[in-house]
Amino acid sequence: MKSPELSEHYKNRKPSVIRSAQIKCNKREDIDSITVINLAIGNINLPMHPSMISRLQGLGRDSFQDGVVKYTSSGGNQETKDAFLNILASDGVNTKDIHVNITDGASAAIELIMLGVCNSGYDEKIMLFDPTYTNYLDFARRLNIGVLTHARRIKDDGSIADFDISKLKKLFKSENIKGLIIIPYDNPTGDFIEQPLLEQIAKLCVEYGIWLISDEAYRPLYYDEKIGFSSIWLLDENTVPGITGSRIGIESSSKIWNACGLRIGAILTDNISFHEKAISEYTANLCANSLGQEIFGALANESHQSIQNWYEKQKFHYKDIIIKLSEEFKKQIPGVIVSRPKAAIYFIIDLKNVVEVTFNAIDFTNYCAEEGRVKIGQNDYTLLLAPMSGFYSNKKLGRKQLRVAIVEDYNLIIKAPKILSKLLNSYSLHRNF
């Protein structure tokens, strides 16, 4: 008798280092007696936009009252597509020639885009800025697509080293790059690509015939009002001649709209051929979540002023917490390097000056998940953070770095620096025991 075998891909597959600690923590026998502050993933703990809440509450009453939930078209409901276009138009973008495909979250959009711009095998490459959102690396491996990275360095003062546009040009010239993925409002670093630099990048993409793919899930979340927002959709033929037909945008309901569990994302493009082929490919998935589309579709009818007011509310919330939290980490852990986020909802803690040479952030986060326990006041806590090695293509990098996601209630988040300090001490004792 012979047992069936797993594929080599499944044999070698492990949970991402970002998610694995959460899985381990859920198995703890003492889980009911401690408070777990989870800052490892961008699972936002805030209410959705009021119009979306109203739609949610109306499910089964105002819509789907007959109990029938059908497939939508593979490209998505028109109202849901209109919602993404309305959001973009509220920023002053002319959306006339932008085509929309609705997907099951931005993750499905990423995979679909990679399939559309790069052939399988490692001759053709997708280019990323390193460190990068970990799913780009995972999807590239799944699809057997080559990845080339342009490294960014976190300096000792917490700033991100200046972008080297000349190095990017050399790579474009020497390598077989088919698409460049950028995150102007960056996950994981919190860095921000300003519009003038984005224009330079776009001009290079046009010169070398490379798709410019922009993940703009965090687009409104920038914290220096003097700079203004940045987007590939602000580019035009006057600023970047030839840009038309080479842009692909990634959108999501998860972040600025606080609806991670809806699993609604979108591909936006000004290339009609890419749009049509993406729909053809997505017919294999049938359609995106029908209920999620119904809820997010409420934003199609929101005024532009209402959308902008919502943006300001979200920015105020995150900016305040980021400033207070980053200062508290430096206070509680002298010598720690904390990145200075300009955008999004993340920052990086670099522990290289305060831990032993052999310290490994993956081992530490697993310790916190499986047995870490410290007392603050009358309560016991542990802390989940993301080891940065999961965001680098070179896994030797980021061994002493952690990413913080601003996702929990303020009263919990503000305790994180003291908890981390205590956990580092207990971990050191644990290792030396």
Order of alpha helices (4+ residues) and beta strands (2+ residues): alpha-alpha-beta-alpha-alpha-beta-alpha-beta-alpha-beta-alpha-beta-alpha-beta-beta-beta-alpha-alpha-alpha-beta-beta-alpha-beta-beta-beta-beta-alpha-alpha
